[in-house]
Amino acid sequence: MAHPIVTRVSECFIKPSHHLSPAYSNQPIHLTPFELVFLTANYSQKGLLFAKPPPNQYFSIAEYLDCLRRALSATLTHFYPLAGRLATRKEANPPSCVIYLDPENSPGVKFVHATVNVTVSDVLTSSDVPLAHSFFDLNNAINHDGHTLPLLSVQVTELVDGIFIGGSINHVVADGTSFWRFMAAWSEMFRSNIGKNGDSIPSSRVYTRTAIEGCDHIINLPYTHHDQFIERLQSPLQLKERFFDFSSYSISKLKAKANAECNTQKISSLQAVSALLWRCITRARRAPPDTETTCKLAISNRHRLNPPLPDDYFGNPVQLVRGTATVAELMDHGLGWAALRLHEAVRNHDDTTVRKWVCSWSKSPSIMKMSGVFDPNSVSIGSSPRFDMYGCEFGLGKAVATRSGCANKADGKITMFPGKDGGGSMGVEVCLLPEYMMAMEYDEEFISALNGEIKVEA
């Protein structure tokens, strides 16, 4: 179907409902090496698709939006930095700059109301994911733009028979764990306000920023102007995106096959699925056998540090780990071999490895260029099927689907979601050039895995 036009009806800015103590609101929040390195990445864009209440049940979009705004304002009292902006302080000796989060001097979080003449079924049955791209604000913004753009923008798009709530959040300020914790708190606050139970939420939902040992000092970046490190990438116009649903049964078979091939039980479901995609995409690309190919996984350092960060740590303590092989190695060995490479890359990313990277980076700080992340022979996997996305209901019951925006998309980018049916199922969003997508959709290994027809050798 032709992409419909999304009409913006209104937009406003939302600030915390209660004034904060100067001890909090006036204090700059200094960023860690894990966060600063992502300054040129795009905002993260994730959202939920809901069905509207049935026609025989009263529903007012005006009242619903008002409740969302009030709940958002109350939630921001507990997550006040999201209503702030980034700021830069220039230093003369040596010439450098300090980029930090300023909780004040901002109009707040942006809230957009939009409409579009499509149905929930249109979104669910469309073979092209980009139908959902216009359900998000701040397309193509990079994290450094948080100096002048809101750190969080929410777009509520009214469909003919549904509601899409999409969040675009500065990826320096929050990773997926933090974003979905905020969304859960907002959803919980929405239900609380509806029930007239005040504006409190459990302490597990409140913003927490714990100092990370070795990362608790102010970092001077060796730049005198942002043009020295800013890079803006545009996704290829011909990029194809597809959303695939892996049932819990198909994933259990895939995991069993990977572990059986390696005579182990160490390989996780996520590692097995990642290895499958790495193999199938590499096969579709038909690169020469001696070409090096890499599978990159975004993983959280929360529980890899010693001592570990608390579960409610709010920030972006994420890094990439890599499994590497030649095309010949990846094709000549089985699924288990590839999955074990990824398992070992994750296992080896421990406290020692993380702190060694922090020490090295701190001696010579630099900003990562996304063109180096999305190289032609790599697969890059982000987000997680472990996030409780479907637990965020906003008074509309369980979402019928999750989707992402156009941010950080390139050939070989994969985004993981929990499956809509639960029980260990997964949703997988794949971005590839058209010829590669066509080849993968006809790949026998991929089709067999998707349908749960993979044979597990005893």
HELIX and SHEET records of a PDB file:
HELIX    1   1 PRO A   22  SER A   25  1                                   4    
HELIX    2   2 PRO A   33  LEU A   36  1                                   4    
HELIX    3   3 ILE A   61  HIS A   78  1                                  18    
HELIX    4   4 TYR A   80  ALA A   83  5                                   4    
HELIX    5   5 VAL A  120  THR A  125  1                                   6    
HELIX    6   6 VAL A  129  PHE A  135  5                                   7    
HELIX    7   7 ASN A  143  HIS A  147  5                                   5    
HELIX    8   8 GLY A  176  ILE A  194  1                                  19    
HELIX    9   9 SER A  203  ARG A  205  5                                   3    
HELIX   10  10 HIS A  226  GLN A  228  5                                   3    
HELIX   11  11 SER A  248  CYS A  262  1                                  15    
HELIX   12  12 SER A  269  ARG A  285  1                                  17    
HELIX   13  13 VAL A  327  ASP A  332  1                                   6    
HELIX   14  14 LEU A  335  ARG A  347  1                                  13    
HELIX   15  15 ASP A  351  LYS A  363  1                                  13    
HELIX   16  16 MET A  370  VAL A  373  1                                   4    
HELIX   17  17 MET A  389  GLY A  391  5                                   3    
HELIX   18  18 PRO A  434  GLU A  441  1                                   8    
HELIX   19  19 GLU A  444  LEU A  450  1                                   7    
SHEET    1   A 6 THR A   7  ILE A  14  0                                        
SHEET    2   A 6 VAL A 109  THR A 115 -1                                        
SHEET    3   A 6 LEU A 152  GLU A 158  1                                        
SHEET    4   A 6 GLY A 162  ILE A 169 -1                                        
SHEET    5   A 6 SER A  44  ALA A  51 -1                                        
SHEET    6   A 6 ALA A 401  SER A 404 -1                                        
SHEET    1   B 3 ILE A  29  HIS A  30  0                                        
SHEET    2   B 3 SER A  96  ASP A 102 -1                                        
SHEET    3   B 3 ARG A  85  GLU A  91 -1                                        
SHEET    1   C 6 LYS A 240  PHE A 246  0                                        
SHEET    2   C 6 MET A 426  LEU A 432 -1                                        
SHEET    3   C 6 LYS A 413  PRO A 418 -1                                        
SHEET    4   C 6 SER A 378  SER A 383  1                                        
SHEET    5   C 6 GLU A 292  SER A 300  1                                        
SHEET    6   C 6 VAL A 318  THR A 326 -1                                        
END                                                                             
